[in-house]
Amino acid sequence: MNKRKSIKQQITTILSLFLAIFLSAACISSGSDDQVEIAVDYDLGNLKEFSESRYQVEYEILPLKTPENNRIKIYLNNIEVYKDRIFISTLREGINIFDQEGNFVNRITKGEDVKEIRSLADYMINRDEEHIEVLDLYKMSYYSLDGEYISSNEEEDVRAAEYATIDGKKVFLRHKNADSDYSFILNPGEINFELKTGQTTMNILNPKHFHKYEGSLYITGYSNKVYRLSPGDTLPKTIAYVKNMLMNNNMSGLDKDQYEKLCASKEAFTYLNNFFVYDQNLWGFSLAHTNIGNKILMDTETREYYKHPLTGIPYSQNNRWVENGTEYYIFPSEKMKDNNIALTIEAKAPAL
């Protein structure tokens, strides 16, 4: 009997203590002949239980020790992990930095000073230059990995919601209301790719659409495609596509409800997001029909699909990150006290 592979060492669940009483204690491509077809059935009938896979998981709860009177708001948190640092932000707010033991390191605050964030759109860790990059509505700012201010400069308004940097290039995911027929712009060169579809009418607060793995940037937007941009590439390459997704460039006039109803009538997924590469044979992503997102793991070698072990647990859908095969989550501690949620956790992941 073959020994099961592990998703790196473990899937790590980060338990953030948000209650005040605990604060001191404690998201135009060049073609490719080897595109992978992601053929998940609309009814998820071809998803197997994760226990049937050749992978295994372990859980570790890491309480984040936030300073007294320093709350982390429970609203659209974004997380990224790099080396020995955990970076957590909230939409339009600051960025909190912790070490891998959950100890507070620093906070990049919101404010009017040049060293502060006026209105956070997105941030990312530039792994090439070893610093934090913050996309403000008005500027791009740079900080050390410990959160110390370095510099800032004005940015042209692309109405971006998210962005990523690779090999000296910046890829911006445009805001859904941006005056453009395309979802992405690649600079330098102002290269546009991915025509907008009806999905672009949806709220784009489902982090994250960029993930870096072994030097390449993986991108998902509002089409059924997964792109990869590697050092030296001029354009992103399409490496995979979702088979059962309604794609029509003439649907841009639909609102969210109309689009979801149309997709449901045709048994088509509404969006693809949170694409992560765990290792060369394991992908993870979320597919949604109507407003329900399903976390899925795909063995790219066997082409088998599995339900993610934490599917169905509240707050484990979007607020997560994968780094070197290990998963990290933001989970507010008070939710553990909700009896219905606690029963769900116990059923889905008893180790928590």
GIKANOR-V502973 format. One record per helix or strand of 2 or more residues. SS is the DSSP state (A for helix, B for strand). FROM is the first residue (numbers start at 1). TO is the last residue. If there is no record, write none. Layout:
BEGIN
<<SS | FROM | TO> <SS | FROM | TO>>
END
This chain:
BEGIN
<<B | 5 | 6> <B | 15 | 16> <A | 20 | 22> <B | 36 | 38> <B | 47 | 48> <A | 50 | 52> <B | 55 | 56> <B | 77 | 82> <B | 85 | 90> <B | 95 | 99> <B | 103 | 108> <B | 120 | 126> <B | 131 | 136> <B | 139 | 143> <B | 149 | 154> <B | 160 | 166> <B | 169 | 174> <B | 182 | 187> <B | 191 | 195> <A | 198 | 201> <B | 210 | 213> <B | 216 | 220> <B | 225 | 229> <B | 237 | 242> <A | 256 | 265> <B | 271 | 279> <B | 282 | 289> <B | 292 | 299> <B | 304 | 307> <B | 320 | 323> <B | 326 | 329> <B | 331 | 332> <A | 333 | 337> <A | 339 | 348>>
END
